[in-house]
Amino acid sequence: MFQYTESESNNALSGYFVSKEPLILREFPSKQKRKYLVLTHIIKVFDENTIYTEEEVNDLLINIFPDFVTLRRALIDFKFMEREKDCSKYWINKKRLDT
């Protein structure tokens, strides 16, 4: 989706996150490319072989940022995750991880 350098990715990590362990987001960026870069780090908290309920996704995301709904929606919009139409199941889009 976006091309970026390792330096840009590291800058996103240091500029938007309060901490890397545990991952805590200071603010969610407004620019699309920066959102994407932040999400590349957030998606790593999920196991690619697990199917999650919406509650489980929320529980993981709220530990990263209080506005977990925005993060969850962005993970879907940027196709890092997919979900059932009724939002009952969420999983990592493995095709996105390969890019």
One Martini backbone bead per residue (centre of mass of N, CA, C, O) as a GRO file, in nm:
protein
   99
    1MET     BB    1   0.063   0.060  -0.026
    2PHE     BB    2   0.326   0.161   0.119
    3GLN     BB    3   0.624   0.319   0.099
    4TYR     BB    4   0.913   0.244   0.312
    5THR     BB    5   1.145   0.295   0.543
    6GLU     BB    6   1.310   0.208   0.819
    7SER     BB    7   1.328   0.496   0.925
    8GLU     BB    8   1.025   0.559   0.916
    9SER     BB    9   0.942   0.333   1.106
   10ASN     BB   10   1.114   0.426   1.350
   11ASN     BB   11   0.987   0.709   1.372
   12ALA     BB   12   0.704   0.610   1.436
   13LEU     BB   13   0.778   0.458   1.692
   14SER     BB   14   0.910   0.710   1.843
   15GLY     BB   15   0.674   0.933   1.784
   16TYR     BB   16   0.394   0.753   1.879
   17PHE     BB   17   0.539   0.597   2.107
   18VAL     BB   18   0.603   0.551   2.442
   19SER     BB   19   0.626   0.230   2.400
   20LYS     BB   20   0.739  -0.105   2.317
   21GLU     BB   21   0.747  -0.228   2.630
   22PRO     BB   22   0.484  -0.187   2.604
   23LEU     BB   23   0.259  -0.104   2.368
   24ILE     BB   24   0.227   0.262   2.343
   25LEU     BB   25   0.011   0.507   2.237
   26ARG     BB   26  -0.004   0.849   2.209
   27GLU     BB   27  -0.095   0.878   1.896
   28PHE     BB   28  -0.305   0.908   1.619
   29PRO     BB   29  -0.260   0.965   1.314
   30SER     BB   30  -0.376   1.151   1.024
   31LYS     BB   31  -0.193   1.032   0.828
   32GLN     BB   32  -0.189   0.761   0.628
   33LYS     BB   33   0.108   0.667   0.638
   34ARG     BB   34   0.134   0.682   0.949
   35LYS     BB   35  -0.083   0.485   1.014
   36TYR     BB   36   0.043   0.247   0.872
   37LEU     BB   37   0.304   0.239   1.040
   38VAL     BB   38   0.167   0.192   1.312
   39LEU     BB   39   0.015  -0.072   1.228
   40THR     BB   40   0.274  -0.246   1.180
   41HIS     BB   41   0.309  -0.266   1.496
   42ILE     BB   42   0.030  -0.352   1.611
   43ILE     BB   43  -0.011  -0.631   1.462
   44LYS     BB   44   0.211  -0.786   1.644
   45VAL     BB   45   0.003  -0.862   1.887
   46PHE     BB   46  -0.088  -1.071   1.687
   47ASP     BB   47  -0.190  -1.385   1.592
   48GLU     BB   48  -0.195  -1.539   1.278
   49ASN     BB   49  -0.353  -1.821   1.404
   50THR     BB   50  -0.589  -1.641   1.517
   51ILE     BB   51  -0.921  -1.621   1.632
   52TYR     BB   52  -1.115  -1.340   1.706
   53THR     BB   53  -1.287  -1.153   1.899
   54GLU     BB   54  -1.389  -0.844   1.959
   55GLU     BB   55  -1.307  -0.844   2.257
   56GLU     BB   56  -1.012  -0.935   2.213
   57VAL     BB   57  -0.928  -0.700   2.042
   58ASN     BB   58  -0.998  -0.479   2.244
   59ASP     BB   59  -0.811  -0.578   2.475
   60LEU     BB   60  -0.549  -0.528   2.317
   61LEU     BB   61  -0.594  -0.224   2.225
   62ILE     BB   62  -0.642  -0.076   2.503
   63ASN     BB   63  -0.335  -0.116   2.586
   64ILE     BB   64  -0.238   0.094   2.357
   65PHE     BB   65  -0.530   0.254   2.326
   66PRO     BB   66  -0.819   0.403   2.419
   67ASP     BB   67  -0.903   0.411   2.101
   68PHE     BB   68  -0.981   0.108   1.989
   69VAL     BB   69  -1.183   0.158   1.759
   70THR     BB   70  -0.994   0.303   1.566
   71LEU     BB   71  -0.789   0.076   1.543
   72ARG     BB   72  -0.977  -0.146   1.442
   73ARG     BB   73  -1.073   0.003   1.189
   74ALA     BB   74  -0.788   0.043   1.064
   75LEU     BB   75  -0.712  -0.257   1.036
   76ILE     BB   76  -0.939  -0.298   0.829
   77ASP     BB   77  -0.898  -0.065   0.621
   78PHE     BB   78  -0.580  -0.165   0.580
   79LYS     BB   79  -0.588  -0.491   0.584
   80PHE     BB   80  -0.469  -0.642   0.844
   81MET     BB   81  -0.769  -0.717   0.884
   82GLU     BB   82  -1.037  -0.942   0.927
   83ARG     BB   83  -1.404  -1.006   0.895
   84GLU     BB   84  -1.698  -1.059   0.978
   85LYS     BB   85  -1.993  -0.907   0.912
   86ASP     BB   86  -2.082  -0.946   1.234
   87CYS     BB   87  -1.808  -0.925   1.413
   88SER     BB   88  -1.729  -1.219   1.545
   89LYS     BB   89  -1.461  -1.230   1.357
   90TYR     BB   90  -1.098  -1.218   1.372
   91TRP     BB   91  -0.813  -1.166   1.142
   92ILE     BB   92  -0.530  -1.203   0.985
   93ASN     BB   93  -0.387  -1.077   0.696
   94LYS     BB   94  -0.152  -1.260   0.540
   95LYS     BB   95  -0.106  -1.090   0.283
   96ARG     BB   96  -0.009  -0.834   0.435
   97LEU     BB   97   0.248  -0.965   0.568
   98ASP     BB   98   0.391  -1.023   0.277
   99THR     BB   99   0.430  -0.692   0.206
   0.00000   0.00000   0.00000
